[in-house]
Amino acid sequence: MPAITINWGAILGIGLESQLKGIEKFQNQGRGIDPILPQKAVEALELLLGTNAIGVGIVPINWSQFIEKLPGGVSPPFFDDLTVSQTEKSVKEYQLLEKIKTASMTEKENLLVAHLQSEIAQVLRIKNYQIDIQQPLNTMGVDSLMALELRNRVKSQLEVTLPVTKFIAGLTIADISQELNQQLAQSDIKEEIEANNFKDINWIEV
């Protein structure tokens, strides 16, 4: 007799999902995993019963968001076809970094503050305007897992590595943006020195 095995994700308001505490639901959604709407579960079941599928897993996942939460921000090749184009993402990150590097000192700080405000709002799943740049992140609800995600985002987008503890040590967005600005300035100086050293090399034509 034909049979099918269905591995269901959490169905909204049913079973264990209804027993999850607010923080657990928040953490799942923050990782890109959403509950299944009951009507969508019924539609999926009807669709599957008309196929020859043997084993299926059903869960709404934002793959790009899910992969961002993986340890170290590493994306296994298995997920390559499920995520946003890495080229497109890299171009946006490059444009952001160049915009910051070529801005004046005041503009740099403003850009960094706005960028951090946006990233932290995404991690906390709230609106940008709800973020106070003078409020310590750890009092906003940023925990160690969120701090790790923020560290990975900053490293990927700005090519600057900050300790995870910076995001949970009572620092504000304004504090962190100043530190990022300093590190970016040091990076610019290093690049300039390397470029000058390269120019000073005496080439020998053969």
Residue, then its C-alpha position, 0 to 999 in steps of 0.5 A: m500500500p502506498a504511503i508517505t512520511i511528512n515531517w511537519g514544522a510547527i503549525l501555528g496555534i497547534g500542538l507544541e507550537s501553541q506551548l512555545k513561549g514568546i522568546e522561543k517563537f522570537q528565536n525561531q523567527g529570528r533564524g528564518i523559521d516561521p510556523i505553518l499556517p493551518q490552511k497552508a498545511v491542509e493545502a500542502l497535504e492535499l497537494l502531496l497526496g496527489t504525488n508519488a512522494i515518499g518522504v517530505g519535510i514542510v516548514p517555511i524557511n527564509w534560507s538566506q536568513f537561516i544561513e546567516k545564523l549558522p556558526g561562523g556565518v559559513s554557508p555549506p555548498f548544499f545551500d548554494d541554490l537556496t540563497v540570494s546570489q552571493t555575487e549580488k550580496s557581495v556587490k551591495e556590501y562592496q558598495l556600502l564599504e566604498k561609500i563609507k570609506t570615501a565619506s568624510m569623518t562626520e559622514k562616516e559616523n552617520l553612515l555607520v550609525a544608520h547601518l548598525q541601527s538597521e542591522i540591529a533592528q533586523v536582528l531584534r525584528i523591530k523597526n529602525y525608529q524603535i532603536d535608540i543609538q544611545q541605549p546599551l544593546n544588552t538592555m534592548g534584548v541583544d543576547s549572546l546568539m544575537a551578538l554572534e549574528l551581529r558580529n558575523r554581519v559586521k565582519s561580512q559587510l564592513e570587513v572589520t572583526l569585533p569581539v562578540t562581547k562588544f555587543i553585550a558589554g553595555l555599549t551603545i550603537a554610537d559607541i560601536s560605530q566609533e570603534l568601527n570608524q577607528q578600525l576602518a581608518q587603521s585599515d585605510i592607513k595600512e592599505e595606503i602604506e602597502a600601496n606606497n611600498f608597492k610603488d617603491i619596488n624596483w622592477i627589472e624588465v626581462 
